[in-house]
Amino acid sequence: MSPTSLPAPPTAASQIADFQRLCEARTGRVFADAMEFHRWSVDQSSDFWRALWETVDLPWSGSLDRVRVGDEIETAEFFPDVRLNYAEALLRPIDGLEDAPALRSVHGGGAVEVLTRRELREAVERTSAALAALGLRAGERVVLIAPSHREMTVAVLAAAALGATVSTGTPDVGVAALLGRFEQVDPVLLFLDRGPAKEPETLVEGLLAGLPTVRHVLTLDALPLPEQPTVPVDRLADLVATAGDRPEWPRLPFAHPLFVMFSSGTTGPPKAMVHGVGGTLIEQVKEQRLHCDLRPGDALYFHATPTWMVWNWQLAALALGVQVVLFDGPLAGPATLWELVERHGVTQFGTSPAYLQLCEDADYRPAAHHDLSVLRAIMTSGSVLHEWQYDWVAETVGPVPLQSVSGGTDILGCFVLGHPDLPVRRGRSQSLGLGFDLAAVDEAGEPLVGAEGDLVCRAPFPSRPVGFLRDPDGRRFHAAYFVDHPGFWTHGDRIEIAADGTSRVLGRSDGVLNVNGIRIGPSEIYQTLRSVPAVSECMAVEQRDPVRAGSTRMVLLVVLAADAVLDAALDREIRRVLRRENSAAHVPELVLAVPALPHTHNGKRSERAARDAVNGDPVANETSLRNAECLDAIRAAVRGSARLPEPRPATEIAAPVTLDPGPAPAPADGDLLAVRELWQDVLGVRPEPDDDFLDMGGSSRGVVELLRRIKLQQGLDVTIEAFFADPTPAGLARAVAAARSTTLERSRLLRAGAGRPIHLFCDAWGQLNSFHTLVARLRTTRPVWGIAPPVDEADGTRIPVAQVVDEAVAQVRTVQPVGPYSLLGYSFGGLVGYEVAARLRTEGHDVDYLGLLDVLPPTAALTPAERRAHSWEGRFATLTSSKLREALTRRLGGITGRTVEPDRERAEYEKTSGTFDAHVPRPYPGMVTYYQAADRRPVIGNQLAAWLRLAPHLVVTTVPGHHETMLGNPFVDEVAERISVTLR
């Protein structure tokens, strides 16, 4: 694969080439290449920005005589004599496009709403009339909380048309997280779509309690209006229907506040950044017209929600006559966005590296399934785009430029991005943004070429924020960007810039968390925990998971108030409040008390230092810390994390549990205590009888582990459905009692559907709980049946695989008397499924699908050489997994200071392994799909060779995760999608 891939040849001269020729004509110069033109745009900044403004044909009034006033980035003003209106600029009539689509709103259910340019302008005019009738005036602020759809967009443009300052978000997070951002805005109007909210019936009340400046609420949904609200609440559509004539849309100063955007919150509450109308518009039009080469009639779709600055960015494309495509549905799998691109004629498609990786991992080939002939470019943002993803796009999408763009909320645009006339180099952004004097610098502020440094901008630019809210003297604004490298704008990214202007953004230098692909702004955690008096200060950092290879987890470091103790009760309170006020993603897996958090000499908190200490890595900035001694305390807290102080015995057994009356059998003596002990083993938190498992930070993987422990300890099967009916210790104790008095069906319906069933075989413990999430995520309309034959005798002896298969065949034939059959199994269940398939074919039945999820062949199926290699592999794994075994020991026994029954789980596993490895599989002539986990320990020899000898038509496809994690988050979605694609 060549390190450079060229974009498809343009069908016409690019707009950036046209603009370069215009600048050459004005200056009498000829620019040798793109880098020379970029250098001119920086050296002659005023000439560049004036030429651009005169070229883009936006409505404005005033004078262009003064392009820039001042030379300091922090205080410089652009176009102080220009006045304009954002909505007027985006929606002005354009010849030939008045009846062309301008806004296409695609809903998750498949419905599509399309507005022409004329219809969109008229909708915004009517809505602005309704808002003006409510008294909305220029300079006032509004908050809009809704998904990405037509109503949201029209309302944003209508508010901006009147000169209001707009701030947007989505309703799918908790009230506390929303207030953590929007209480700074002091809005006068609140727009809400309550449909996707966690608790729609209480959303209005909760927000109004924290937003005392709101004088009117406008709903964008069809839900019933709240009863007896503290301020008037109306449906916006009702007010628009009776609105009068369009009000005046005032032209306002270039720096008039347009948007309030929020940072991720790395060292405190999210920064409320105010962006001016002129700087926002000219920067975004520059990027879209010159760097993206967007033209009238194009269709732009960027996968974003109104919480992310890209959503605001895409609106500016309306000023160019481009159709903007919106989507408010879920990402159901790798096909979702490619189907949207094809169906709606998207010419420029924006997405994330994570989505492209999902597609690659699912072996999804977009060009094989979709007509992408009109697609001219793919943009990615949000995280680092890896080199192999360029290869995947070239191979599976076609000769479409893949452009890595990066900038952010702070500038409402991109510092580095694409270029229509330059080649795409794997792993690199093509171009520096025109007009930006960018550099990578070392700690002393000296520029670096071809080496990693801090990303800075060394000269003024129009899209710099005009300031922060609640920062009257500008101190917070100054501290955010101008302290680390005085005189420069310090962006907070690490970057490497080559001599040719290509670059590689290497990630943030601050503390934004990315836990298994979920980005979390820690400020939302900090804001929520202010309500916990025992927590004086806290810091959330990301740690490599010591048990689940390739995964990460969140660790919360807390500095406690005087006399407070981090016991099980406080740990439980922290988890519960984070879950209820934010989301499950905000709940840490580990809470540690530390005496202090690391701070730099200038008083800034250092998440980076804390993260390094938690991971046991060298702390790169230790010399910059004023209290470096706290790092040893953090390391010690991590080492001692296996134990939390037990509550006092009187409290532990205190309040009696009142069980619900009814026919359900009461728990036996000791059930509740046993359940609480197992619960603490799994979560590391001592629960009260009515504590909710999810509130305590429990995960689907944790549920499976908990129910498996019950099976091992008491020989009882509790289904995951029974657990979630009441996921508390008291509820689980009742479920245990119910399981003791009933016999669980050995074959049971896991998911209803129509047509031939899919048969899914139990795990090594004889349970089906570990497949709960996988079954829910499968993209199929067929029913899924779980097959769980007995795997051990009454005395605990393991039943030979051949006898397990006899019972499994009988269960499959009972559910489905005749074929063709579809069979799926994981690990031990995969071996059972394989033998069931072989038996059914021998008996003359058709098996049209056999899926094996990372099933190693039994030792009895290996050749002598393969057995020797397998033995050495086991020894190697033992030698290299001491940290894993250490962590597992802590996880199984050390959390409470007790030892779990001597290696009960290991003993059961070894019995299963012995039975498994002694079995000799029979040959199978049919098709087999083998889903191999991508993350595997080093293997000596190819054990798949054994399967290929037995099943010569076996096809291997790689799925993310490793054997122990592939059926849990964050990998199960991709595994389910891969199965759905290959399932016959």
Secondary structure as UniProt FT lines:
FT   STRAND          4..5
FT   HELIX           15..27
FT   HELIX           34..43
FT   HELIX           45..55
FT   STRAND          61..62
FT   STRAND          68..69
FT   TURN            73..75
FT   STRAND          77..78
FT   TURN            80..81
FT   STRAND          82..84
FT   HELIX           86..91
FT   TURN            95..99
FT   STRAND          101..106
FT   TURN            108..109
FT   STRAND          112..116
FT   HELIX           117..133
FT   TURN            134..135
FT   TURN            138..139
FT   STRAND          141..145
FT   HELIX           150..161
FT   TURN            162..163
FT   STRAND          165..169
FT   HELIX           175..182
FT   TURN            183..185
FT   STRAND          189..192
FT   TURN            195..196
FT   HELIX           200..210
FT   TURN            212..213
FT   STRAND          216..219
FT   STRAND          233..235
FT   HELIX           236..241
FT   STRAND          252..253
FT   TURN            254..255
FT   STRAND          257..262
FT   STRAND          272..276
FT   HELIX           277..286
FT   HELIX           287..291
FT   TURN            296..297
FT   STRAND          299..302
FT   TURN            306..307
FT   HELIX           309..315
FT   HELIX           316..320
FT   STRAND          323..327
FT   HELIX           335..343
FT   TURN            344..345
FT   STRAND          348..351
FT   HELIX           353..361
FT   TURN            362..363
FT   HELIX           366..369
FT   TURN            373..374
FT   STRAND          377..380
FT   HELIX           387..396
FT   STRAND          402..404
FT   STRAND          406..408
FT   TURN            409..412
FT   STRAND          413..417
FT   TURN            420..421
FT   STRAND          424..425
FT   TURN            426..427
FT   STRAND          431..432
FT   TURN            434..435
FT   STRAND          438..441
FT   TURN            443..444
FT   STRAND          447..448
FT   STRAND          452..457
FT   TURN            462..463
FT   STRAND          467..468
FT   TURN            469..470
FT   TURN            472..473
FT   HELIX           475..481
FT   TURN            486..487
FT   STRAND          489..497
FT   TURN            499..500
FT   STRAND          503..508
FT   STRAND          513..515
FT   TURN            516..517
FT   STRAND          518..520
FT   HELIX           522..529
FT   TURN            530..531
FT   TURN            533..534
FT   STRAND          535..544
FT   TURN            549..550
FT   STRAND          552..560
FT   TURN            562..563
FT   HELIX           568..581
FT   HELIX           584..586
FT   STRAND          590..593
FT   STRAND          599..600
FT   TURN            601..602
FT   HELIX           607..615
FT   TURN            620..621
FT   HELIX           622..624
FT   TURN            628..629
FT   HELIX           630..639
FT   TURN            640..642
FT   HELIX           649..652
FT   TURN            669..670
FT   HELIX           671..683
FT   TURN            689..690
FT   TURN            693..697
FT   HELIX           700..714
FT   HELIX           720..725
FT   HELIX           729..741
FT   STRAND          747..751
FT   STRAND          758..761
FT   TURN            764..765
FT   HELIX           769..771
FT   HELIX           772..777
FT   STRAND          784..787
FT   TURN            794..795
FT   HELIX           801..815
FT   STRAND          821..826
FT   HELIX           828..842
FT   TURN            843..844
FT   STRAND          847..853
FT   HELIX           859..861
FT   HELIX           864..880
FT   HELIX           882..892
FT   HELIX           894..896
FT   TURN            902..903
FT   HELIX           904..918
FT   STRAND          928..933
FT   HELIX           944..950
FT   TURN            952..953
FT   STRAND          954..959
FT   TURN            963..967
FT   TURN            969..971
FT   HELIX           972..982
//
